[in-house]
């Protein structure tokens, strides 16, 4: 047996069949989140460095664009079987969860950037703060959306 196969089988054995579907959803959620991160960070940098917008305002704008992107992809790709709720209800729930996530994100971003920008400069400080903020908010967003917004999937 090749080494690759041993690693592959070991990885499958680590995840119980009960949780494989959830693991796939989490990984899809992470892929969607990565695209959202690119939208968020690209727009954040464009607004700050090309548009001259102050970082916290730029962050709020870029966040709204990313959440809109993420809702569409999560509804149609991560949770395609989630259709028992009306679209307006699901998007409202998604935005509420992500608005709370924005609060978490902004607290981490504000704290980290206040510490990192003076030490590393604007570009490094802003972007490292962004990475930290998104990383912390990821788990809030996944679990609350999974068990509230998309709770109609099995």
N, C-alpha and C positions, 0 to 999 in steps of 0.2 A: 504494500500500500504506500502510495506517495505521501510525502510529508504534508502537502497541501490538503489531501483528503483527510488525514488525521486531524488537522487543525479545523477543517470545515465540520467534521462530525463532532468534534469536541465542542465547538461553538453551538451547534444545534442541540446537543445534549444538555447544555447549560440552561437552555430556555425550555420550560415546560410547554407542551402543546397548548395548554390553556392560555398562556401569555404570548404566544407567537404572533397572534393577530394584533395585540396591543403593541408589541415591540415594532411590528411593521408600521402601525399608525404613528408611533412616536418617531420612528425614523423618517417617515414622510413629513410629519410635522416639522422635524428638524430641517429637512430639505427646503420646505416652504419657508421656514424661518430664515434659512440662509439666503434665499432669494430676497426675502423681506429685508434682511440685514444689508444686502447690497443696495436695494432701493433706498433704505433709510440712510445708510452711510454716504452713498453717492450724493443724494440730495442734501444731506447735512453739510458735506464738504462744499458742494456747489453754492449753497446759500451763504455759508460763512466766508469762503475764500474768494468766490467770484461775485457774490451779491452783497457782501458786507453786512449781513444780518448777524445780530448778536447770537452766541451759541445756544442759549436756552430757547429762544424763539425759533431758531432754525431747527432745533431738535424737535420741538412740538410739531412743526410743519412736516418734517421728514417722517415723523412717527405716524401721522395720519395717513400719509401716502402709503407707507409700508403696511399698515393694518388693513387698509382697503384691499391691497394686493393679496395679503395673507388670507383674508376671509374668502375671497373668490377661490383661491387654490385649495384651501382646506375644505371648503364646502364641496367642491367638485372633484377633488383628487384624494385627499386624505380620508374624508368621510362621505364617499359618494352615496352610501346607503342611508344617509341622514336626511330624510325628506318628510317626516311626520309633522314637523313644525313648519309654520308659514315662514317664508323667506324673511319678512320684516322682523319677526320675533327672533329668529336666529341671528340676523345681523345686529339687532339691538343688543342681544346678549353678548355676542362676540365683541362689540365695541365697548360694552360695560366692563367686561373682563379685562380687555386690553387697555381701557382707560385707567383702571386700577393698576394694571401692569405699567402704564406710563408713569403713574405716581411713584411706583417702586423704581422704575427706570430713571426718572428724573432725580430722585433722591441719591441714587448711586452715582449717576452721571455728575450731578452738581458737587457732591462730596469728593469724588475721585478727581474731577477736573480742577477743583480748587487746590487740590494737593499736587496734581501732576503737571498742570500747565506751567506754574512757576519753576518747576524743576526740569521739565523736558521741552518746554516751548509749546506754542499753540498747536501745531499739527500733531505731534506725538501725544501731547496731553489730551487733546480732544479725542483722538482716535483710540487710545488705550482706555480712556474713560468710557467711550462708546462700547467697546468690547466687554468691559466689566458690567456695564449697565444691562446690555442685552443678555449676557450670560445669566445674571441673577433673575431677570424677568422671565426667561425661558420656561423655567419649571412652574412658576405661578401660572403662566398663560396656558401651558399644556394641560396641567391637571384640572384647573377650573373649567377651561373650555371643554375638555373631555367629559367631565362629570356634570356639567350644567348645559352648555351650549349644544353639545353633540351627544347628549345622554340617551338619545333614542336609538343608538346603534348597539348591537350586541357583540 
